Amino acid sequence: MRVLLTGGAGYIGSHTALVLLERGYRVVVLDDFSNSSVEAVRRVEELTGETIPLIEADLAAPGAAAVLSGVDFDAVIHFAGLKAVGESVQQPVRYYRTNLDSTLNLLDLMAERGVAKLVFSSSATVYGDPRYLPQDEQHPVGVGLTNPYGWSKAMNEQIIRDAQAARPELAAALLRYFNPVGAHPSGRIGEDPAGIPNNLMPYIAQVAVGARERLSVFGDGYPTVDGTGVRDYIHVMDLAEGHAAALEHLTSGVTAYNLGSGTGSSVLEVVRAFEAASGRPVPYEIVAPRAGDVAETVADPRKANEELGWRTTRTLAEACRDSWAWQSSNPHGYRAERTA
Ligand code: UD1
């Protein structure tokens, strides 16, 4: 089977490309490199010994389908999209245009080409403020979301459901990721955020490597184990394997799956785990809570465990070890090698 990965050069896309190639799939990557690097694809080729056809295009642009005219594929994993929460509040129209038009263009293209298998990169952010924990797939979606990024994920889920109702052969999985962290254990591919990282693990990694002075911990007054925010961190290799499992188990209709571990960790627990894995101190200070943050999110991953035969197998300690391997050997991400 040949799988088109939109946004396949990004953090989750590149790790998924690697897992699919190792399982004998062929992959094609489409990416506009607005927040990703061709070097990531090159390194996946190096790790797997496979060649990855690469198409540079913006899927949200009018006529984007034309660039894929000569390219055959049997299934699509749709990662492409903008993902910075704060930026989405500042640039809502850009976020909606990019994240919705790319999906609309893709659905047109799939219908034209008779491709019926789709795995969509959704997010636990569609659940908004948790009404109960752990969150299963029955938790209300799209209620009181606080930013356009989150809305765009919820809207894309609805668009895919409507498209499937009109085209019953379409088989789609909506994968609601909890908090992806870590890297391939080789340290050759990993998360390479542009500018100051918004997310916890890449920020901690940059503090540990000495690129940033200290972590700001956003609040210690939450009703959690130590007062800091609790999240369900999932190793990116487990997440990548979840995509392969979803692809293998696609059945007609639209099915949502949580991809998470079912275990929560606090900010300070992540700090300590990273210090232990790296052998470096991670200085921090407690600052005010970040607007829009919730105290705790934890997945109920039982549906994916049972229906996809998938579960997480890697620990937070392994995620910290692998994130450190990536950060310490690529202190400037993919850029250093490209400019060297
Ligand atoms: C964020 C997004 C979510 C998105 C996900 C992608 C928000 C509100 N949510 O999730 O929509 O899908 O990223 O991975 O932005 N923290 C600090 N200091 C930091 C950074 C984070 O204390 O410098 C804390 C946060 O308060 C939170 C935890 O670390 O308790 C995790 O934060 P982060 O990695 O940004 O993920 P989320 O906010 O859960």
Residues whose N, C-alpha, C, O or C-beta is under 5 A from the ligand:
A	BS01	UD1	V85 S123 T125 F178 N179 P180 N198 N199 L200 M201 Y203 S216 V217 F218 G229 V230 R231 V267 G292 D293
